Amino acid sequence: MDMIVADVGDPAAVDAMARSTRVLLSTAGPFAIHGDPVVDACAAASTHYADLTGEVPWMRRVIERHHGAATRSGALLVPASGFDSAPADLAVYLAADFAAQEGLQLESGRTVYRLRGGLNGGTLASVLHIFESATPRELADPFALIPGHECTSEQRRQQRDPQWPEFDEVGGRWVAPFFMGPINRRVVQRSAHLRAERGAPMALGGGFRYDEFQSVSSGRGWLAARTTTLTLGAGQALLSTAVGRALFRRFGPAPGEGPSERVLSGGVTRSSTHFALSDGRRIEVRQDMRGDPGNAATVRILVETGLALAERPLVPGEGGVLTPTTALGAELVRRLRATGEHSLEVVER
């Protein structure tokens, strides 16, 4: 297989690369720094595109610049096609499909993650850039990926990201807010918007709310959940200052550095999402993804996304800056299940 080398600082080389392929996958963040030339070239060449970003402000700019033209050309531009934010998008997609087949709606959804893994330098660099460049209002907007949506103060209050530990009645345990929850919630909101816009609503109730939490050490309950939440808050406070970001750069992994093979293979990536249906029943979507979440599971999801995109022809009027499920839906579910390393199961409770 030939290797094509293109510097993102060389527009002609990047354009030629985008024109030479049907699908281009991007893994080099921060995307707000390195991503524009690549996605711009794919949009201009009508080349399908997917990446691993969780940078919400950058995704919004991509939507504003390219959604209209990509819709018309049929190019599928699919950011957030890794652990950010495919598992969340898939959980709501499968639950909404189940509800629609029953003639029902989803009233609420809550994911609890159990994770074990490491941090890579690219992810850290992306997080640092977000806190350097985005305003608090941008980060807090629950409809950030729906340009033109006028968020009322009541909607902002109803859809505010979880701030404190909660007791998970279904699991019978205390849980802490999930650090990637704000990203995943906005991708889920965009999926709902896109389906409604295209006449295929997601079977979500009018007050539907989706939240994400993370499991904490068993046996310590509220204290462990509170400690995890305070630690997360302290980290965000540090990231909001120049001194704090300098400390993260000094002691965290540099771009290009990541966990060892032992950490990658021994990682745990599991989620359980419980949904309330409009008739009072509950269902659960279980996902078990082999390996480290941010370095193994995420790559598997992106690769399967790329393979699925390679089989999609350009259909004018059906492209756009989409989410994993609005671009690929059941095909992505099928492919991930076929790997034998990503289980997706819908269970009635």
C-alpha positions as CSV (number, residue, x, y, z in Angstrom):
1,M,0.0,0.0,0.0
2,D,1.4,3.4,-0.9
3,M,1.9,6.1,1.7
4,I,0.8,9.6,1.1
5,V,2.6,12.3,3.1
6,A,0.8,15.7,3.3
7,D,1.7,18.5,5.7
8,V,-1.4,20.3,7.0
9,G,0.4,23.5,6.4
10,D,0.5,22.7,2.6
11,P,-3.0,23.2,1.3
12,A,-2.2,21.8,-2.2
13,A,-0.8,18.6,-0.7
14,V,-3.8,18.2,1.6
15,D,-6.3,18.9,-1.2
16,A,-4.5,16.3,-3.4
17,M,-4.7,13.7,-0.6
18,A,-8.4,14.3,-0.1
19,R,-9.1,14.0,-3.8
20,S,-7.1,10.7,-4.0
21,T,-9.4,8.7,-1.7
22,R,-13.1,8.0,-1.0
23,V,-12.7,8.2,2.8
24,L,-10.3,10.0,5.0
25,L,-9.9,9.3,8.8
26,S,-8.2,11.9,11.0
27,T,-6.7,11.3,14.4
28,A,-4.4,14.3,14.8
29,G,-5.6,16.8,17.4
30,P,-6.1,19.4,18.7
31,F,-8.5,19.5,15.8
32,A,-9.0,23.2,16.3
33,I,-5.3,23.7,15.4
34,H,-4.6,20.9,13.0
35,G,-8.1,19.8,11.7
36,D,-9.4,22.6,9.5
37,P,-7.2,22.0,6.4
38,V,-8.1,18.3,6.4
39,V,-11.9,18.6,6.8
40,D,-12.0,21.6,4.5
41,A,-10.2,19.6,1.8
42,C,-12.6,16.7,2.2
43,A,-15.6,19.0,2.0
44,A,-14.3,20.6,-1.2
45,A,-13.5,17.2,-2.8
46,S,-16.8,15.5,-1.6
47,T,-14.7,12.9,0.2
48,H,-16.3,11.1,3.2
49,Y,-14.5,12.0,6.5
50,A,-14.5,10.9,10.1
51,D,-12.4,11.8,13.2
52,L,-12.0,11.2,16.9
53,T,-12.6,14.8,18.1
54,G,-14.4,15.7,21.3
55,E,-13.8,19.4,20.7
56,V,-17.4,20.8,20.7
57,P,-16.5,24.4,19.7
58,W,-14.5,23.2,16.7
59,M,-17.3,20.8,15.7
60,R,-19.7,23.7,15.7
61,R,-17.5,25.7,13.4
62,V,-17.3,22.7,11.0
63,I,-21.1,22.5,11.0
64,E,-21.4,26.2,10.3
65,R,-18.9,26.1,7.5
66,H,-19.7,22.8,5.7
67,H,-23.0,21.3,6.6
68,G,-25.0,23.0,3.8
69,A,-22.5,22.2,1.0
70,A,-21.8,18.7,2.2
71,T,-25.6,18.0,2.4
72,R,-25.9,19.0,-1.2
73,S,-22.8,17.0,-2.5
74,G,-23.6,13.9,-0.4
75,A,-20.3,14.0,1.4
76,L,-20.6,12.5,4.9
77,L,-18.5,14.4,7.4
78,V,-18.6,12.6,10.7
79,P,-16.7,14.0,13.7
80,A,-16.8,12.4,17.1
81,S,-16.6,8.9,15.7
82,G,-14.5,7.4,18.5
83,F,-15.1,7.0,22.2
84,D,-16.1,10.6,21.8
85,S,-19.1,10.1,21.2
86,A,-20.2,7.0,19.4
87,P,-21.1,4.8,22.4
88,A,-23.5,7.5,23.7
89,D,-25.0,8.1,20.3
90,L,-25.4,4.3,19.7
91,A,-27.1,3.7,23.0
92,V,-29.8,6.4,22.4
93,Y,-30.1,5.2,18.8
94,L,-30.8,1.6,19.8
95,A,-33.2,2.6,22.5
96,A,-35.1,5.0,20.3
97,D,-35.4,2.3,17.6
98,F,-36.8,-0.1,20.2
99,A,-39.3,2.5,21.5
100,A,-40.4,3.4,17.9
101,Q,-41.1,-0.3,17.1
102,E,-43.3,-0.4,20.3
103,G,-45.1,2.8,19.3
104,L,-43.6,4.5,22.4
105,Q,-41.1,7.3,23.2
106,L,-38.1,7.6,25.4
107,E,-38.7,9.8,28.4
108,S,-35.1,9.8,29.8
109,G,-31.8,8.0,29.6
110,R,-28.8,7.6,31.9
111,T,-25.5,6.0,31.1
112,V,-23.1,4.8,33.8
113,Y,-19.6,4.0,32.6
114,R,-17.0,1.7,34.1
115,L,-13.6,2.5,32.7
116,R,-9.9,1.7,33.2
117,G,-7.2,3.0,30.9
118,G,-4.6,5.6,30.3
119,L,-4.3,9.1,28.8
120,N,-2.5,10.0,25.6
121,G,-0.8,13.3,24.8
122,G,-3.0,14.2,21.9
123,T,-6.2,14.0,24.0
124,L,-4.5,16.1,26.7
125,A,-3.4,18.7,24.1
126,S,-7.0,18.9,22.8
127,V,-8.4,19.4,26.3
128,L,-5.9,22.2,27.0
129,H,-6.7,24.0,23.8
130,I,-10.4,23.9,24.5
131,F,-9.9,25.6,27.9
132,E,-7.6,28.1,26.3
133,S,-9.9,29.1,23.5
134,A,-13.5,28.5,24.4
135,T,-15.7,30.7,26.5
136,P,-17.6,29.3,29.5
137,R,-20.9,30.1,27.7
138,E,-19.8,28.1,24.7
139,L,-18.9,25.1,26.9
140,A,-22.2,25.3,28.9
141,D,-24.5,25.5,25.9
142,P,-26.5,22.2,25.8
143,F,-27.4,22.9,22.1
144,A,-23.9,23.9,21.0
145,L,-24.0,21.6,18.0
146,I,-27.3,22.9,16.7
147,P,-26.4,26.3,15.2
148,G,-29.3,28.7,15.1
149,H,-31.0,27.1,18.1
150,E,-32.1,29.8,20.5
151,C,-31.6,28.3,23.9
152,T,-34.0,29.8,26.4
153,S,-33.1,30.2,30.1
154,E,-35.6,27.4,31.0
155,Q,-34.1,25.0,28.4
156,R,-30.6,25.8,29.7
157,R,-31.7,25.1,33.2
158,Q,-33.5,21.8,32.3
159,Q,-30.6,20.6,30.2
160,R,-27.8,21.7,32.5
161,D,-24.9,19.2,32.8
162,P,-24.9,17.2,36.0
163,Q,-22.8,18.9,38.7
164,W,-23.0,16.6,41.7
165,P,-23.0,12.9,42.6
166,E,-26.3,11.1,42.4
167,F,-27.7,7.9,43.7
168,D,-28.4,5.6,40.8
169,E,-31.7,3.9,41.8
170,V,-31.4,1.2,39.1
171,G,-27.8,0.2,39.9
172,G,-28.3,0.8,43.6
173,R,-25.1,2.8,43.9
174,W,-23.7,6.3,44.0
175,V,-22.2,7.7,40.8
176,A,-20.2,10.8,39.8
177,P,-20.7,13.0,36.8
178,F,-18.8,11.6,33.8
179,F,-16.1,14.0,32.5
180,M,-17.0,13.4,28.9
181,G,-20.7,13.7,29.5
182,P,-21.0,17.3,28.3
183,I,-19.5,16.3,24.9
184,N,-21.6,13.2,24.5
185,R,-24.9,14.9,25.5
186,R,-24.4,17.5,22.8
187,V,-23.8,14.9,20.1
188,V,-27.0,13.1,21.2
189,Q,-28.9,16.4,20.9
190,R,-27.5,16.9,17.4
191,S,-28.6,13.4,16.4
192,A,-32.2,14.2,17.6
193,H,-32.1,17.5,15.7
194,L,-30.9,16.0,12.5
195,R,-33.5,13.2,12.5
196,A,-36.3,15.6,13.2
197,E,-35.0,17.9,10.5
198,R,-35.1,15.1,8.0
199,G,-38.5,13.8,9.0
200,A,-37.4,10.8,11.0
201,P,-37.7,11.8,14.7
202,M,-35.9,9.7,17.2
203,A,-39.0,8.7,19.3
204,L,-37.9,11.1,22.1
205,G,-40.4,12.6,24.5
206,G,-40.7,16.3,24.6
207,G,-38.9,16.5,27.9
208,F,-36.3,13.9,27.1
209,R,-33.1,14.2,29.1
210,Y,-29.9,12.2,28.6
211,D,-27.2,12.2,31.3
212,E,-23.9,10.4,31.9
213,F,-22.1,9.3,35.1
214,Q,-19.2,7.2,36.0
215,S,-19.0,4.3,38.5
216,V,-16.8,4.8,41.5
217,S,-15.1,2.3,43.9
218,S,-17.6,-0.1,45.4
219,G,-18.1,-0.1,49.1
220,R,-17.4,3.6,49.7
221,G,-20.6,5.0,48.1
222,W,-21.3,8.6,48.6
223,L,-17.8,9.5,49.8
224,A,-16.2,8.0,46.7
225,A,-18.6,9.7,44.4
226,R,-18.2,13.0,46.1
227,T,-14.4,12.7,46.0
228,T,-14.4,11.9,42.3
229,T,-16.7,14.9,41.6
230,L,-14.5,17.3,43.6
231,T,-11.4,16.0,41.9
232,L,-13.0,16.5,38.5
233,G,-14.0,20.1,39.5
234,A,-10.5,20.8,40.7
235,G,-9.1,19.6,37.4
236,Q,-11.4,21.9,35.5
237,A,-10.6,24.8,37.7
238,L,-6.9,24.2,37.0
239,L,-7.5,23.9,33.3
240,S,-9.2,27.3,33.4
241,T,-6.0,29.0,34.4
242,A,-2.7,29.5,32.5
243,V,-0.7,28.2,35.5
244,G,-2.8,25.1,35.7
245,R,-2.5,24.4,32.0
246,A,1.3,24.8,32.3
247,L,1.3,22.2,35.1
248,F,-0.7,19.8,32.9
249,R,1.8,20.3,30.1
250,R,4.7,19.8,32.4
251,F,3.6,16.6,34.0
252,G,1.2,15.1,31.5
253,P,2.0,13.1,28.4
254,A,3.2,15.0,25.4
255,P,1.6,14.7,22.0
256,G,2.7,11.4,20.5
257,E,3.0,9.7,23.9
258,G,0.5,7.3,25.3
259,P,-0.1,4.3,27.5
260,S,1.9,1.1,27.4
261,E,0.7,-2.0,25.5
262,R,-0.2,-3.6,28.9
263,V,-2.5,-0.7,29.8
264,L,-4.0,-0.8,26.3
265,S,-4.9,-4.5,26.4
266,G,-5.9,-4.5,30.0
267,G,-8.2,-1.5,29.8
268,V,-11.9,-1.7,30.6
269,T,-14.6,0.1,28.6
270,R,-18.2,-0.7,29.7
271,S,-21.4,1.2,29.8
272,S,-24.9,0.6,30.9
273,T,-27.6,2.9,29.8
274,H,-31.1,2.8,31.3
275,F,-34.0,4.3,29.6
276,A,-37.5,5.1,30.8
277,L,-40.3,4.5,28.2
278,S,-43.5,6.4,27.9
279,D,-45.6,3.4,29.1
280,G,-43.6,3.1,32.3
281,R,-41.3,0.3,31.2
282,R,-37.5,0.4,31.3
283,I,-34.9,-0.9,28.9
284,E,-31.2,-1.1,29.2
285,V,-28.5,-0.8,26.5
286,R,-25.3,-2.6,27.5
287,Q,-22.0,-2.0,25.7
288,D,-18.8,-3.9,26.4
289,M,-15.8,-2.6,24.4
290,R,-12.5,-4.5,24.7
291,G,-9.5,-2.5,25.8
292,D,-8.5,1.0,26.9
293,P,-11.3,3.5,26.1
294,G,-9.3,6.3,24.7
295,N,-6.7,4.3,22.8
296,A,-8.1,1.0,21.8
297,A,-11.9,1.1,21.8
298,T,-11.9,4.5,20.2
299,V,-9.6,3.4,17.3
300,R,-11.8,0.3,16.7
301,I,-14.9,2.5,16.4
302,L,-13.2,4.9,14.0
303,V,-11.9,2.1,11.8
304,E,-15.3,0.5,11.5
305,T,-16.8,3.9,10.8
306,G,-14.3,4.4,8.0
307,L,-15.0,1.0,6.5
308,A,-18.7,1.6,6.6
309,L,-18.2,5.0,4.9
310,A,-16.2,3.4,2.1
311,E,-19.3,1.5,1.1
312,R,-21.5,4.6,1.0
313,P,-21.9,6.3,-2.4
314,L,-22.3,10.0,-2.7
315,V,-26.0,10.8,-2.7
316,P,-26.7,14.5,-3.3
317,G,-29.0,15.8,-0.6
318,E,-28.1,13.1,1.9
319,G,-24.7,14.3,3.2
320,G,-23.8,16.8,5.8
321,V,-21.9,17.2,9.0
322,L,-23.5,14.3,10.8
323,T,-23.2,12.2,13.9
324,P,-22.2,8.5,13.9
325,T,-25.7,7.2,14.0
326,T,-27.3,9.7,11.6
327,A,-24.6,8.9,9.1
328,L,-24.4,5.1,9.5
329,G,-27.0,3.9,12.0
330,A,-27.7,0.2,11.8
331,E,-24.6,-0.5,9.6
332,L,-22.3,0.8,12.3
333,V,-24.0,-1.3,14.9
334,R,-23.7,-4.4,12.7
335,R,-20.0,-3.8,12.0
336,L,-19.1,-3.2,15.7
337,R,-20.9,-6.4,16.7
338,A,-19.1,-8.3,14.0
339,T,-15.7,-7.4,15.4
340,G,-16.4,-9.6,18.4
341,E,-14.8,-6.9,20.6
342,H,-17.8,-4.5,20.9
343,S,-21.0,-5.9,22.2
344,L,-24.3,-3.9,22.0
345,E,-27.3,-5.4,23.7
346,V,-30.8,-4.1,24.3
347,V,-32.5,-5.7,27.4
348,E,-36.0,-5.2,28.8
349,R,-35.9,-4.6,32.5
